[in-house]
Amino acid sequence: MRNSKQKILLFLKIFMALIIIAIISFFVFRESLLKQAIAKTSATIKRDYNSTFTIKEAAFDGLTGIQLSGMTLTPHHADTLFNINKMSTSINLWKLLVGDVQLGTLHIKNGYVQLTKKGSVKNFAAFLKRDSKEPASDGKRDYADFTYRIIAKVLNLVPTDMNIENLTFKLDDNGKKANIAIQKLTLANKELETAINVKTNTFAQRWKIKGFADPRNKKADIRFFNRDTGAIKVPYFDERYNLISSFDSIRLNIENIDKSGGELHIDGYTSIANLKINHKKIASQDVVIKNARFDYRLLLGSSFVSIDSSSTVQFNKVKFHPYLEYQTEEDTIYKLKVQIPNTKAQDFISSLPDGLFTNFQGMEAEGTFAYLLQFEFNKNNPNALIFDSNLKKENLKITKYGQANLTKLNGEFIYRAIINNVVQRPVLVGNGNPNYSTMDQIAPYLKKCVLTTEDPSFYSHHGFINEAFKQSIIKNIKTKKFSRGASTISMQLIKNVFLTREKTVSRKLEEILLVYILENNRIVSKERMLEVYFNIIEWGPNVYGIGEASQYYFQKRPIDLNFNECLFLARIIPSPRRFMSQFNDEGQLRDFAAKQVSFLTNLMIRRGLLPIEDTIYKTQPLYITGPAKSLIKVKVRDTTAVDSLGISDEFDF
C-alpha cells in the first residue's frame, strides 16, 4: 500500500515537472513559434486560396495575450478582403490544452472587411471552393453532432470581453454598395451595446444593437433598432432584388442550446415590429405586418432537422403551430404541418397583413374556426405525396363584406377586365346586354366541353380539388418551377371579377380565401357561377362572353353552336388571343390541335358526355366564318377567292 502511494506521488511529481518544463519552453520559444505559425498560415493561404496574408507585427502580451497589427488578406487580382490596423486577443490556456480555441478578450481598432464583385470577379470566390483534400461525403451526416460542434466553435470565438472601434463592413456588387460601420461595439459583464452607421446608394441611417449576451452559457437576448426616428431600412436588397423592406425593431432571444440523448435542442424566440415589405412579385403596394413573433424549438437528431410542433408563430392576434421536418434516415422526406387552434373569425380577418389582403379590408365576420394542413413529400417516391387541408368552422358567418362583395355575382353588374394593368372596355353582365346569354340560351355541348377542359368536378367540389393540387405540386417539384396550376372555374371566376391578373403572392392568397368563402357559404349557386363565367371570360382579342364569341368565330347564336364549334371554343380558353396558332397556312388544324381534339372527344365518350352511337359530329366540319377568320393567315394557291376556312374534325375513334 505504501509503495503504491509512493508511485502515485512520484508520477504526480514527474507530471508537474513536465508541465513546468512545457510552460518554460513555451515562454522561451513562443515568439519564434508564433512567427512560424504565421508563416505557415501565409503559405497555406497562398497555396490553397491564391491569396496573400500578411501581419506586420505580432507579439505576445502577458501569459495568454497576443497583439497583432497591419493584418491584411488580399486575393491575387482582386480587392483586399480585409485589413485590420490593430487587434489584440487572449486565449483560454486550459481550453487550448484540450484542443479548443476559446477567446477571452478581443480588441479591434480601425479596419475593414469588404466583399466585392466587379464584373464576374469576386474577391471572396476562392474561399467558397470546397477543399480538395476534404473527403467526399456519403450524404449521411449526424446533424445534431455536426451543428453542435459548429455552434460550440463559433461561440468559443465570441469573447466574453470585447471592444471594437471603427470596423467597417463593405459590400460592392457591381456598383450596388452598402457600408456598415461599427463605430463602437462593447461586450462587458455580458452586456452588449453598439453604435453603427449604415450608408448605401439610397439612404443613410444610424443603428443600435443592445442587450444581453453570454456566449459561454449559450444564452442571448438582444434588440436591434434605429438610433434616430423612423424605421430601419434593410440595405442592398432594394438595389439587388428590388425588395424594399424596413422594420421598427427586431428582438432575438436564445434561451437554451443543449445536446443530450443524441438530440440537439435550441429554444428561444424572435420578434419583429412593423415589418414593411414592397416587391412587385409579392403585392402591388406595401405589405405591413404590425407585430410578429416566433417562439421556436429546433430539434436536430442524427438523421433529421425539425421545427417542433410546440413552436408558435403569432401574427397580430392570430397564433398557429408549425411543424417542419427534413429527414434522411431511409429516404429523403420533407414534412410540413400547420395547425391553427380554434380562433375567432374576426381576429383572423383583422390580423391579415395590410396590403396583402386589400379586398378583405372592412370585412366583418362571426363565429370561430380551426385549421389543419398536412404535407409530406418523399423525394424517392414523389407520387406518394400527402396533401390534406381541413377547416372546421363553428357558426362562421360573413356579416359585412369588404372591397370584394361576393353577393354582386347574383345581380347585374359591370365587368371590366384588367390586362397588363390596363382597364378594358365595360361589359354589362345582365339582360340589359344584348350579347348576354343565360344557361338555357347556350348549347348544351358547350357546357360539357368547357367543364371537360376546365373543371370536370365543378358541381361536386367546394372551390378546390385536392388531387389536382397534389398533382400540381408533384409536377412543380419535379420540374423545379411553377409549370402547372390547379385552377378551378370558381378560382377563375373570382380572379376575373374581383382581382387583377397580376402574378403576385397577394393576388393568389386573396383568390384562395375568397373562393373558400364563396363556395362554403352558399352565396351563389353553381349554375349562376357558371352562367357568369360564360359571359365574362375572354374568348379572343377584345371578345368577352359567349354571346360575342359565337358571333366572332361562327356568326351564330350560342344555342346554335354544334359540337366541334363548342369544342374549339373550350380549347382556346387558356390562350384566347392566340387562337390563330391552332391553324397552319392551309387553314387546317395543326397536328397538336388535331390530337387535342381527338383526345378530348374520346375522353367525353368515355365519360358518357358524348354518346358513342351519335356520330353526327363527325360530319360537321369546323368553319371559321366570323371576323376571326381575318386573323388566320391562309396561303392562297390559285386565283379562287377563299370565302371561309373549312376544317374537318373527322377522326377514327
HUHUFEN-V573836 format. One line per field, one symbol per residue. ss: DSSP state (H for helix, E for strand, - for the rest). phi: phi as a letter, one per 30 degrees, with the letter a starting at -180 (. if undefined). burial: I if it has 24 or more other ideal C-beta (glycine too) atoms within 12 Angstrom, else O. A space follows every 10 residues. Layout:
# HUHUFEN-V573836
ss->???
phi->???
burial->???
This chain:
# HUHUFEN-V573836
ss->-HHHHHHHHH HHHHHHHHHH HHHHHHHHHH HHHHHHHHHH HHHHHHHHH- EEEEEEEEEE E---EEEEEE EEEEE----E EEEEEEEEEE E-HHHHH--- --EEEEEEEE EEEEEEEE-- EE--HHHH-- ---------- --HHHHHHHH HHHHHH---- EEEEEEEEEE EEE--EEEEE EEEEEEEE-- EEEEEEEEEE ---EEEEEEE EEEE----EE EEEEEE---- -EE---HHHH H--EEEE-EE EEEEEEEEEE --EEEEEEEE EEEEEEEE-- ------EEEE EEEEEEEEEE ---EEEE--- -EEEE--EEE EEEEEEE--- --EEEEEEEE EEEEHHHHHH H--E---HHH ---EEEEEEE EEEEEEEE-- -HHH-EEEEE EEEEEEEEEE -----HHHHH --EEE--EE- -EE---EEE- --------HH H--HHHHHHH HHHH------ -----HHHHH HHHHHHHHH- --------HH HHHHHHHH-- ----HHHHHH HHHHHHHHHH -----HHHHH HHHHHH-EEE --EE-HHHHH HHHH---HHH --HHHHHHHH H-HHHHHHHH HHE-----E- HHHHHHHHHH HHHHHH---- -----HHHH- -EEE--HHHH H--------- ----EEE--- ---
phi->.ddddddddd dddddddddd ddddddddcd dddddddddd ddddddddbh bccbbdbbad bidbcbcbbi cbbbddiade dabcdbbbab bddddddcjc cbdcbabbbi labbcbbbic dcdceddcdd ddddddddic bddddddddd dddddddddd bbbbbhcccc bbchjdcacc cddabbbbhi ccbbbbcbbb dcabbbcbcb lcbbddchba abbbaddcdj ddcddidddd bhccbaadab bbbccabbca iibccbblab bbchdbbbad dcadbdcbcd bbbbdcbcbb bdbabbcddd dbcbchccbb ccbbbcbbdc cdbcbbbbbc debdeddddd cdeeicbddc djdbbcjbab bbbbbbbced bdddecbbbb bccbhdadca dcdccddddd bdaccbdcbh icddddbdcl ddcdcdbddd cceeddeddd dddcadcedc dcjbcedddd dddedddddh adcbcbdcde dddddddcbc cdcbdedddd eddddddddc bhdbdddded ddedcbddbl dicbiddddd ddcbhbdedc dddddddddd dcedbddced ddccdcicdd eddddddddd dddddddidb edddcdddcc dccdcdeddd ccdcddcbdd dcdaccbdcd bdc
burial->OOOOOOOOOO OOOOOOOOOO OOOOOOOOOI OOOIOOOIOO IIOOIOOOIO IIIIIOOIOI OOOIIIIIIO IIIIIOOIII IIIIIIIIII IIOOOOOOOO IIIIIIIIOO IIIIIIOOOO OIIIOIOOOO OOOOOOOOOO OOIIOOIIOO IIOOIIOIII IIIIIOIIII IIIOOIIIII IIIIIIIOOO OIIIIIIIOI OOIOIIIIII IIIIIOOIII OIIIIIOOOO IIIIIIOOOO OOOIIIIIII IIIIOOIIIO OOIIIIIIII IIIIIIIIIO OIIIOIIIII IIIIIIIIII IOIIIIIIIO IIIIIIOIII IIIIIIIIOO OOIIIIIIII OOIIIIIIII IIIIIIIIII OOIOIOIOII IOIOIIIOOO OIOOIIIOIO IOIOOIOIOO IIOIIIOOIO OOIOIOIOOO OOOOOOIOII OOOOIIIOIO IIIOIIIIII IIIIIIOIOO IOIIIIOIII OIIIOOOOOO OOOOIIIIII IIIIIIIIII OOOIOIIIII IIIIIIIIII IOIIOIOIII IIIIIIIIII IOIIIIIIII IIIIOIOIOO IIIIIIIIII IIIOOIOOII OIIOOOIIIO OOIIOIIIOI IOOIIOOOII OOOOOOIIOI IIIIIIOIIO IIOOOOOOOO OOOOIOIOIO OOO
